[in-house]
């Protein structure tokens, strides 16, 4: 009689271990979904960080070019480094192949800078970067771009 009783108990345990496996599989799948969501969010933030780094690099690039060509830093005349809000800057000379004046080099630098900004940052051609210089040679650089359908903007102010 004891052997029959053990046989009945063993048959109940077989169904219980299958439920444990299903619950463990459910917990594992929820954990893997959470890990995938975490990886996606991390990738989005890394992309945003990359764009901010590019914008910072581009701002410091044009600031360094202005420091080396300080004679072309003039205020509010839309020539040289002080440019309107358009990327349609046409330098009169290709300074890579010809000798340039200080003003020509400034226009050439701004055109190349606009081209690099449009290439590096998404949707920056729609709202182009600006360079504003006041009478005391205080420079304000504003760079705009789109990130995950959100408008982003960074400004740098420096005294030359």
MODELLER restraints for C-alpha pairs under 7 A, 6 or more apart:
rsr = mdl.restraints
at = mdl.atoms
rsr.add(forms.Gaussian(group=physical.xy_distance, feature=features.Distance(at['CA:48:A'], at['CA:147:A']), mean=6.63, stdev=0.5))
rsr.add(forms.Gaussian(group=physical.xy_distance, feature=features.Distance(at['CA:51:A'], at['CA:121:A']), mean=6.37, stdev=0.5))
rsr.add(forms.Gaussian(group=physical.xy_distance, feature=features.Distance(at['CA:54:A'], at['CA:120:A']), mean=6.89, stdev=0.5))
rsr.add(forms.Gaussian(group=physical.xy_distance, feature=features.Distance(at['CA:55:A'], at['CA:143:A']), mean=6.74, stdev=0.5))
rsr.add(forms.Gaussian(group=physical.xy_distance, feature=features.Distance(at['CA:58:A'], at['CA:117:A']), mean=6.83, stdev=0.5))
rsr.add(forms.Gaussian(group=physical.xy_distance, feature=features.Distance(at['CA:59:A'], at['CA:141:A']), mean=6.80, stdev=0.5))
rsr.add(forms.Gaussian(group=physical.xy_distance, feature=features.Distance(at['CA:62:A'], at['CA:113:A']), mean=6.84, stdev=0.5))
rsr.add(forms.Gaussian(group=physical.xy_distance, feature=features.Distance(at['CA:66:A'], at['CA:73:A']), mean=6.69, stdev=0.5))
rsr.add(forms.Gaussian(group=physical.xy_distance, feature=features.Distance(at['CA:69:A'], at['CA:102:A']), mean=6.61, stdev=0.5))
rsr.add(forms.Gaussian(group=physical.xy_distance, feature=features.Distance(at['CA:71:A'], at['CA:102:A']), mean=6.63, stdev=0.5))
rsr.add(forms.Gaussian(group=physical.xy_distance, feature=features.Distance(at['CA:72:A'], at['CA:80:A']), mean=5.46, stdev=0.5))
rsr.add(forms.Gaussian(group=physical.xy_distance, feature=features.Distance(at['CA:72:A'], at['CA:81:A']), mean=6.68, stdev=0.5))
rsr.add(forms.Gaussian(group=physical.xy_distance, feature=features.Distance(at['CA:72:A'], at['CA:102:A']), mean=5.82, stdev=0.5))
rsr.add(forms.Gaussian(group=physical.xy_distance, feature=features.Distance(at['CA:72:A'], at['CA:103:A']), mean=5.42, stdev=0.5))
rsr.add(forms.Gaussian(group=physical.xy_distance, feature=features.Distance(at['CA:72:A'], at['CA:106:A']), mean=6.22, stdev=0.5))
rsr.add(forms.Gaussian(group=physical.xy_distance, feature=features.Distance(at['CA:73:A'], at['CA:80:A']), mean=6.54, stdev=0.5))
rsr.add(forms.Gaussian(group=physical.xy_distance, feature=features.Distance(at['CA:73:A'], at['CA:81:A']), mean=5.93, stdev=0.5))
rsr.add(forms.Gaussian(group=physical.xy_distance, feature=features.Distance(at['CA:74:A'], at['CA:82:A']), mean=6.77, stdev=0.5))
rsr.add(forms.Gaussian(group=physical.xy_distance, feature=features.Distance(at['CA:74:A'], at['CA:133:A']), mean=6.85, stdev=0.5))
rsr.add(forms.Gaussian(group=physical.xy_distance, feature=features.Distance(at['CA:75:A'], at['CA:82:A']), mean=6.51, stdev=0.5))
rsr.add(forms.Gaussian(group=physical.xy_distance, feature=features.Distance(at['CA:75:A'], at['CA:133:A']), mean=4.93, stdev=0.5))
rsr.add(forms.Gaussian(group=physical.xy_distance, feature=features.Distance(at['CA:75:A'], at['CA:134:A']), mean=4.95, stdev=0.5))
rsr.add(forms.Gaussian(group=physical.xy_distance, feature=features.Distance(at['CA:75:A'], at['CA:135:A']), mean=5.34, stdev=0.5))
rsr.add(forms.Gaussian(group=physical.xy_distance, feature=features.Distance(at['CA:75:A'], at['CA:137:A']), mean=6.90, stdev=0.5))
rsr.add(forms.Gaussian(group=physical.xy_distance, feature=features.Distance(at['CA:76:A'], at['CA:82:A']), mean=6.18, stdev=0.5))
rsr.add(forms.Gaussian(group=physical.xy_distance, feature=features.Distance(at['CA:76:A'], at['CA:133:A']), mean=6.24, stdev=0.5))
rsr.add(forms.Gaussian(group=physical.xy_distance, feature=features.Distance(at['CA:76:A'], at['CA:134:A']), mean=6.53, stdev=0.5))
rsr.add(forms.Gaussian(group=physical.xy_distance, feature=features.Distance(at['CA:78:A'], at['CA:84:A']), mean=5.94, stdev=0.5))
rsr.add(forms.Gaussian(group=physical.xy_distance, feature=features.Distance(at['CA:80:A'], at['CA:103:A']), mean=5.34, stdev=0.5))
rsr.add(forms.Gaussian(group=physical.xy_distance, feature=features.Distance(at['CA:80:A'], at['CA:106:A']), mean=4.84, stdev=0.5))
rsr.add(forms.Gaussian(group=physical.xy_distance, feature=features.Distance(at['CA:80:A'], at['CA:107:A']), mean=5.35, stdev=0.5))
rsr.add(forms.Gaussian(group=physical.xy_distance, feature=features.Distance(at['CA:81:A'], at['CA:106:A']), mean=5.51, stdev=0.5))
rsr.add(forms.Gaussian(group=physical.xy_distance, feature=features.Distance(at['CA:81:A'], at['CA:107:A']), mean=6.56, stdev=0.5))
rsr.add(forms.Gaussian(group=physical.xy_distance, feature=features.Distance(at['CA:81:A'], at['CA:110:A']), mean=6.36, stdev=0.5))
rsr.add(forms.Gaussian(group=physical.xy_distance, feature=features.Distance(at['CA:81:A'], at['CA:131:A']), mean=6.91, stdev=0.5))
rsr.add(forms.Gaussian(group=physical.xy_distance, feature=features.Distance(at['CA:82:A'], at['CA:131:A']), mean=5.48, stdev=0.5))
rsr.add(forms.Gaussian(group=physical.xy_distance, feature=features.Distance(at['CA:82:A'], at['CA:132:A']), mean=5.45, stdev=0.5))
rsr.add(forms.Gaussian(group=physical.xy_distance, feature=features.Distance(at['CA:82:A'], at['CA:133:A']), mean=5.89, stdev=0.5))
rsr.add(forms.Gaussian(group=physical.xy_distance, feature=features.Distance(at['CA:83:A'], at['CA:130:A']), mean=6.68, stdev=0.5))
rsr.add(forms.Gaussian(group=physical.xy_distance, feature=features.Distance(at['CA:83:A'], at['CA:131:A']), mean=5.79, stdev=0.5))
rsr.add(forms.Gaussian(group=physical.xy_distance, feature=features.Distance(at['CA:83:A'], at['CA:132:A']), mean=6.95, stdev=0.5))
rsr.add(forms.Gaussian(group=physical.xy_distance, feature=features.Distance(at['CA:84:A'], at['CA:130:A']), mean=6.68, stdev=0.5))
rsr.add(forms.Gaussian(group=physical.xy_distance, feature=features.Distance(at['CA:85:A'], at['CA:128:A']), mean=6.12, stdev=0.5))
rsr.add(forms.Gaussian(group=physical.xy_distance, feature=features.Distance(at['CA:85:A'], at['CA:129:A']), mean=6.76, stdev=0.5))
rsr.add(forms.Gaussian(group=physical.xy_distance, feature=features.Distance(at['CA:85:A'], at['CA:130:A']), mean=5.53, stdev=0.5))
rsr.add(forms.Gaussian(group=physical.xy_distance, feature=features.Distance(at['CA:86:A'], at['CA:128:A']), mean=6.06, stdev=0.5))
rsr.add(forms.Gaussian(group=physical.xy_distance, feature=features.Distance(at['CA:87:A'], at['CA:114:A']), mean=6.09, stdev=0.5))
rsr.add(forms.Gaussian(group=physical.xy_distance, feature=features.Distance(at['CA:87:A'], at['CA:128:A']), mean=6.41, stdev=0.5))
rsr.add(forms.Gaussian(group=physical.xy_distance, feature=features.Distance(at['CA:89:A'], at['CA:111:A']), mean=5.64, stdev=0.5))
rsr.add(forms.Gaussian(group=physical.xy_distance, feature=features.Distance(at['CA:90:A'], at['CA:111:A']), mean=6.89, stdev=0.5))
rsr.add(forms.Gaussian(group=physical.xy_distance, feature=features.Distance(at['CA:91:A'], at['CA:104:A']), mean=6.33, stdev=0.5))
rsr.add(forms.Gaussian(group=physical.xy_distance, feature=features.Distance(at['CA:91:A'], at['CA:107:A']), mean=5.12, stdev=0.5))
rsr.add(forms.Gaussian(group=physical.xy_distance, feature=features.Distance(at['CA:91:A'], at['CA:108:A']), mean=5.10, stdev=0.5))
rsr.add(forms.Gaussian(group=physical.xy_distance, feature=features.Distance(at['CA:92:A'], at['CA:104:A']), mean=6.54, stdev=0.5))
rsr.add(forms.Gaussian(group=physical.xy_distance, feature=features.Distance(at['CA:93:A'], at['CA:100:A']), mean=6.83, stdev=0.5))
rsr.add(forms.Gaussian(group=physical.xy_distance, feature=features.Distance(at['CA:93:A'], at['CA:104:A']), mean=6.56, stdev=0.5))
rsr.add(forms.Gaussian(group=physical.xy_distance, feature=features.Distance(at['CA:95:A'], at['CA:105:A']), mean=6.43, stdev=0.5))
rsr.add(forms.Gaussian(group=physical.xy_distance, feature=features.Distance(at['CA:95:A'], at['CA:108:A']), mean=6.74, stdev=0.5))
rsr.add(forms.Gaussian(group=physical.xy_distance, feature=features.Distance(at['CA:117:A'], at['CA:124:A']), mean=6.98, stdev=0.5))
rsr.add(forms.Gaussian(group=physical.xy_distance, feature=features.Distance(at['CA:118:A'], at['CA:124:A']), mean=5.34, stdev=0.5))
rsr.add(forms.Gaussian(group=physical.xy_distance, feature=features.Distance(at['CA:118:A'], at['CA:125:A']), mean=5.49, stdev=0.5))
rsr.add(forms.Gaussian(group=physical.xy_distance, feature=features.Distance(at['CA:121:A'], at['CA:145:A']), mean=5.97, stdev=0.5))
rsr.add(forms.Gaussian(group=physical.xy_distance, feature=features.Distance(at['CA:122:A'], at['CA:145:A']), mean=5.66, stdev=0.5))
rsr.add(forms.Gaussian(group=physical.xy_distance, feature=features.Distance(at['CA:122:A'], at['CA:146:A']), mean=5.74, stdev=0.5))
rsr.add(forms.Gaussian(group=physical.xy_distance, feature=features.Distance(at['CA:123:A'], at['CA:145:A']), mean=5.44, stdev=0.5))
rsr.add(forms.Gaussian(group=physical.xy_distance, feature=features.Distance(at['CA:123:A'], at['CA:146:A']), mean=5.70, stdev=0.5))
rsr.add(forms.Gaussian(group=physical.xy_distance, feature=features.Distance(at['CA:124:A'], at['CA:144:A']), mean=5.76, stdev=0.5))
rsr.add(forms.Gaussian(group=physical.xy_distance, feature=features.Distance(at['CA:124:A'], at['CA:145:A']), mean=4.65, stdev=0.5))
rsr.add(forms.Gaussian(group=physical.xy_distance, feature=features.Distance(at['CA:127:A'], at['CA:144:A']), mean=6.19, stdev=0.5))
rsr.add(forms.Gaussian(group=physical.xy_distance, feature=features.Distance(at['CA:128:A'], at['CA:144:A']), mean=6.71, stdev=0.5))
rsr.add(forms.Gaussian(group=physical.xy_distance, feature=features.Distance(at['CA:129:A'], at['CA:142:A']), mean=5.49, stdev=0.5))
rsr.add(forms.Gaussian(group=physical.xy_distance, feature=features.Distance(at['CA:129:A'], at['CA:143:A']), mean=4.45, stdev=0.5))
rsr.add(forms.Gaussian(group=physical.xy_distance, feature=features.Distance(at['CA:129:A'], at['CA:144:A']), mean=6.20, stdev=0.5))
rsr.add(forms.Gaussian(group=physical.xy_distance, feature=features.Distance(at['CA:130:A'], at['CA:141:A']), mean=5.70, stdev=0.5))
rsr.add(forms.Gaussian(group=physical.xy_distance, feature=features.Distance(at['CA:130:A'], at['CA:142:A']), mean=5.25, stdev=0.5))
rsr.add(forms.Gaussian(group=physical.xy_distance, feature=features.Distance(at['CA:130:A'], at['CA:143:A']), mean=6.72, stdev=0.5))
rsr.add(forms.Gaussian(group=physical.xy_distance, feature=features.Distance(at['CA:131:A'], at['CA:139:A']), mean=6.94, stdev=0.5))
rsr.add(forms.Gaussian(group=physical.xy_distance, feature=features.Distance(at['CA:131:A'], at['CA:140:A']), mean=5.87, stdev=0.5))
rsr.add(forms.Gaussian(group=physical.xy_distance, feature=features.Distance(at['CA:131:A'], at['CA:141:A']), mean=4.71, stdev=0.5))
rsr.add(forms.Gaussian(group=physical.xy_distance, feature=features.Distance(at['CA:131:A'], at['CA:142:A']), mean=6.73, stdev=0.5))
rsr.add(forms.Gaussian(group=physical.xy_distance, feature=features.Distance(at['CA:132:A'], at['CA:139:A']), mean=5.68, stdev=0.5))
rsr.add(forms.Gaussian(group=physical.xy_distance, feature=features.Distance(at['CA:132:A'], at['CA:140:A']), mean=5.13, stdev=0.5))
rsr.add(forms.Gaussian(group=physical.xy_distance, feature=features.Distance(at['CA:132:A'], at['CA:141:A']), mean=6.48, stdev=0.5))
rsr.add(forms.Gaussian(group=physical.xy_distance, feature=features.Distance(at['CA:133:A'], at['CA:139:A']), mean=4.57, stdev=0.5))
rsr.add(forms.Gaussian(group=physical.xy_distance, feature=features.Distance(at['CA:133:A'], at['CA:140:A']), mean=6.45, stdev=0.5))
rsr.add(forms.Gaussian(group=physical.xy_distance, feature=features.Distance(at['CA:137:A'], at['CA:159:A']), mean=6.13, stdev=0.5))
rsr.add(forms.Gaussian(group=physical.xy_distance, feature=features.Distance(at['CA:137:A'], at['CA:160:A']), mean=5.63, stdev=0.5))
rsr.add(forms.Gaussian(group=physical.xy_distance, feature=features.Distance(at['CA:138:A'], at['CA:158:A']), mean=5.80, stdev=0.5))
rsr.add(forms.Gaussian(group=physical.xy_distance, feature=features.Distance(at['CA:138:A'], at['CA:159:A']), mean=4.42, stdev=0.5))
rsr.add(forms.Gaussian(group=physical.xy_distance, feature=features.Distance(at['CA:138:A'], at['CA:160:A']), mean=6.21, stdev=0.5))
rsr.add(forms.Gaussian(group=physical.xy_distance, feature=features.Distance(at['CA:139:A'], at['CA:157:A']), mean=5.57, stdev=0.5))
rsr.add(forms.Gaussian(group=physical.xy_distance, feature=features.Distance(at['CA:139:A'], at['CA:158:A']), mean=5.25, stdev=0.5))
rsr.add(forms.Gaussian(group=physical.xy_distance, feature=features.Distance(at['CA:139:A'], at['CA:159:A']), mean=6.09, stdev=0.5))
rsr.add(forms.Gaussian(group=physical.xy_distance, feature=features.Distance(at['CA:140:A'], at['CA:155:A']), mean=6.83, stdev=0.5))
rsr.add(forms.Gaussian(group=physical.xy_distance, feature=features.Distance(at['CA:140:A'], at['CA:156:A']), mean=5.64, stdev=0.5))
rsr.add(forms.Gaussian(group=physical.xy_distance, feature=features.Distance(at['CA:140:A'], at['CA:157:A']), mean=4.50, stdev=0.5))
rsr.add(forms.Gaussian(group=physical.xy_distance, feature=features.Distance(at['CA:140:A'], at['CA:158:A']), mean=6.65, stdev=0.5))
rsr.add(forms.Gaussian(group=physical.xy_distance, feature=features.Distance(at['CA:141:A'], at['CA:155:A']), mean=5.56, stdev=0.5))
rsr.add(forms.Gaussian(group=physical.xy_distance, feature=features.Distance(at['CA:141:A'], at['CA:156:A']), mean=5.16, stdev=0.5))
rsr.add(forms.Gaussian(group=physical.xy_distance, feature=features.Distance(at['CA:141:A'], at['CA:157:A']), mean=6.48, stdev=0.5))
rsr.add(forms.Gaussian(group=physical.xy_distance, feature=features.Distance(at['CA:142:A'], at['CA:153:A']), mean=6.97, stdev=0.5))
rsr.add(forms.Gaussian(group=physical.xy_distance, feature=features.Distance(at['CA:142:A'], at['CA:154:A']), mean=5.80, stdev=0.5))
rsr.add(forms.Gaussian(group=physical.xy_distance, feature=features.Distance(at['CA:142:A'], at['CA:155:A']), mean=4.46, stdev=0.5))
rsr.add(forms.Gaussian(group=physical.xy_distance, feature=features.Distance(at['CA:142:A'], at['CA:156:A']), mean=6.58, stdev=0.5))
rsr.add(forms.Gaussian(group=physical.xy_distance, feature=features.Distance(at['CA:143:A'], at['CA:153:A']), mean=5.71, stdev=0.5))
rsr.add(forms.Gaussian(group=physical.xy_distance, feature=features.Distance(at['CA:143:A'], at['CA:154:A']), mean=5.49, stdev=0.5))
rsr.add(forms.Gaussian(group=physical.xy_distance, feature=features.Distance(at['CA:143:A'], at['CA:155:A']), mean=6.53, stdev=0.5))
rsr.add(forms.Gaussian(group=physical.xy_distance, feature=features.Distance(at['CA:144:A'], at['CA:152:A']), mean=5.73, stdev=0.5))
rsr.add(forms.Gaussian(group=physical.xy_distance, feature=features.Distance(at['CA:144:A'], at['CA:153:A']), mean=4.46, stdev=0.5))
rsr.add(forms.Gaussian(group=physical.xy_distance, feature=features.Distance(at['CA:144:A'], at['CA:154:A']), mean=6.66, stdev=0.5))
rsr.add(forms.Gaussian(group=physical.xy_distance, feature=features.Distance(at['CA:145:A'], at['CA:151:A']), mean=6.06, stdev=0.5))
rsr.add(forms.Gaussian(group=physical.xy_distance, feature=features.Distance(at['CA:145:A'], at['CA:152:A']), mean=5.36, stdev=0.5))
rsr.add(forms.Gaussian(group=physical.xy_distance, feature=features.Distance(at['CA:145:A'], at['CA:153:A']), mean=6.51, stdev=0.5))
rsr.add(forms.Gaussian(group=physical.xy_distance, feature=features.Distance(at['CA:146:A'], at['CA:152:A']), mean=5.71, stdev=0.5))
